[in-house]
Amino acid sequence: MNGGDTAGRLVRPFTLTGGRTRPDRGDFTLITMVIAVDPPPDGSTRLQPEHGRILRLCAEPIVVAELATRLDLPVSVVSIMLCDLLQAGRIVVQPPRPVSRTTDLELLQKVREGLDRL
Amino acid sequence: MTGSDATAQGVTAPDTVKILIAGGFGVGKTTMVGSVSEIVPLRTEEPLTMAGLGVDDLNGIEEKRATTVALDFGRITISQDLVLYLFGTPGQQRFWFMWNDLAIGALGAVVLVDVRRPESSFAAIDFFERRRIPFVIGVNGFHGLHPYAPEEIREALALPDGAQVLLCDARERGSCREVLTALIDQLIATTARANGHPARTS
């Protein structure tokens, strides 16, 4: 990979976001689940093709990091586009399980059991 | 979040949690992720903005300007309603701005160490110690060989007494599982102590 290609790959994704480099809201972590709203709400506006791709990929629940990989786009770019979709009511999100280091024994036991089955 | 929240909309998706696999460049992070993941490790690449780099660090990357930082991750479905993600985190200190994001909501971390160059994992150990994120040390033996005992490694790394040091082989699923299990057991013990009883609660 030469330097020119790298620069091109990096600059271009942000044209999908209208030049924005940060999402308006902090809803999207790497492991936030994203699910398309089906059927779409009434009066939905037309979408960019990339938004349409995202909606197809999150017809089933998918986390942001996997979505970014499937789209071959940086997480930062995908988060901004997800923000658009969230505001348009086209997706719902489920934040990661909150981790409390002192209370959630049940969660840890579940993970332990899951690893045992590995 | 009202209206945009999945549960509010009656949509069910599994809960997600994550564990970080940290350590220096080439220490076997992606190998470990791949050994336990149910999918071939996936990669995302993030553009590196200059805002994320310390001024001092710019000297080091003049020659080979790092424009992206790669993040490899894998997945273990624990149950129908719980999925564990493993993120291999880039080792160098100049990526700490990214680690902050990665560390949020992490159950804990595995710091992989290569005994031939343990110093490459110092930054990761430092990071988790400072932020009080629970971690265990996995000593990834080159070709599965372990010339040093865990105690020697603990001393060489100047680890606190409580820190677990496990000899492992990042290529072996069983070995990686043991390291992850040791981390979870440590978390369970800490949690049980904090709750004042060692028994299971719900």
Interface residues (C-beta under 8 A of the other chain):
Chain A: G3 T6 A7 L10 T21 D27 T29 L30 I31 T32 M33 I35 V37 P61 V63 A65 E66 A68 T69 P74 V75 S76 L86 G89 I91 V92 V93 Q94 P96 R97 P98 V99 R101 T102 T103 D104 L105 E106 L107 L108 Q109 K110 V111 R112 E113 G114 L115 D116 L118
Chain B: M1 G3 S4 D5 A6 T7 A8 Q9 V11 A13 P14 D15 T16 V17 K18 V36 L42 R43 T44 E45 E46 P47 T49 R65 T67 T68 L71 F73 R75 I76 T77 I78 S79 L82 V83 L84 Y85 F87 D101 L102 I104 G105 A106 L107 P134 R173 R177 L180 T181 I184 D185 L187 I188 T190 T191 A192 A194 N195 R200 T201 S202
